[in-house]
Amino acid sequence: MRVMRVGLSISVVLSFLMVFQETGLAAEDEINCIKCHRRITPGHVTDWEASTHAAMGIDCSICHGTEHQSVKNSHLAVMPDESVCGDCHHDQFEQFKKGKHNHGWKSLNAINVTHLEPDVLMEGGRGCGGCHNMGIKTDEEKQAIRATGNRYQNNSCDECHTRHTFSKSEAQDPRACQQCHMGYDHPQWEMWSSAKHGTRWFAKEAGRLPETATAPTCQHCHLPDGTHTNRTAWGFFGVRLPLPEDKQWAEDRVKILKALGILNPETGEPTQRLDAVKSLDMARLTQEDWQKERDKMVKTCAGCHSKSYGLAQLEAGDEMMQKADRLMAQAIDIVAALYKDGIIEKPAEYAFAYPDFFYFMRTGGASMDHLSHVDQVLFEMYMKHRMRTYQGCFHVNPDYAYWYGWAMMTKDLGKIQEMEHLLRKAHGEEKK
């Protein structure tokens, strides 16, 4: 443990322990907070009592301050952020700052659709903000959250080490990842838990495999050796730079980057969104950066498999990414042409008459009475089915890679082709 930067030193912590030892008083008798909160928030107290913090004499005031002493001034209780945790857990805090979890909040707010959705889903943590809470926030960002009436989106550490036990073993359980890494656009939990890695972990947990059996968890592959810096080679969007040498794949990826608004659809030049992608580390933008993450994963795979086998599996995922991008580019071309020909009207919010994935299911318009259905099918093809195609490959889950991924992408493309025919036909009839 390191010396705490907010004025709490090891000597202070030890003094707490000495008081407990000398007086023999239980925490309930010693600390007024415990007496009150045992009635008001009993779960907080029982969790804290089971924690290492309690065993070390680190009580409520260390994290929440001493200003709050009654119900009337509860607003004076400090809601600790990551820096408070970092006062003791310095290495973990510095690692966290370098990983993509630290960019959760800022990446959420960099997406256009965020600012069209209800605050309770975003700042209130009942939708995207429930997971994208993660990330060190500025004082201005904290004030903005409080202005919406929310005060609990303040700390990233308790996403994995939940209050008030802050258990290391809880955070090392793969189910700690389940709340966020599941569902529509990133069902990694479903992929892992129903693939061989996950089924072996559950069998081992149930005592059906010996303790020496290999059973990789999410943390084993993505947070190896307890590091808090998490990064992947392909990133969330499944795009990267430089462009591939294969001419067709390079053209296809450019079209996806245009639909993400990262490249100008008219000129192919970078837009301001590329600056956000860079600053928030959303994608690997150099071969060296991509290769560094790929080499780390190959090394992780080699802990159980041969290096050549692990590399071959990852390269199969790359190849599937290329094939998925081919379908995606064909679909983008169709919808882009509908914009160009005026069959789909450019929404006022759009910078270009071109599909814009940053508007999510509101794509094709910014209000609920003005939405383009073909745009929504295109977005779902990208955000749901393309994600499942390549993520299913990298998580070695055949069903997700095929039925929930690739097969759905081909179905989406068929829908988009049929809708193009109907839209052009209707447009032509209206002109007559």
Secondary structure, 3 states (H helix, E strand, C coil): CCCCCCCCCHHHHHHHHHHHHHHCCCHHHHCHHHHHHHHHCHHHHHHHHCCHHHHHCCCHHHHHCCCCCCHHHHHHCCCCCHHHHHCCCHHHHHHHHHCHHHHHHHHHHHCHHHHHCCHHHHCCCCCCHHHHCCCCCCHHHHHHHHHCCCCCCCCCHHHCCCCCCCCHHHHHCHHHCCCCCCCCCCCHHHHHHHCHHHHHHHHHHCCCCCCCCCCCCHHHHHCHHHCCCCCCCCCCCCCECCCCCCHHHHHHHHHHHHHCCCECCCCCCECHHHHHHHHCCCCECCHHHHHHHHHHHHHHHCCCCCHHHHHHHHHHHHHHHHHHHHHHHHHHHHHHHHHHCCCCCCCCCCCCCCCCHHHHHHCCCCECCECCHHHHHHHHHHHHHHHHHHHHHHCCCHHHHHHHHHHHHHHHHHHHHHHHHHHHHHHHHHHC
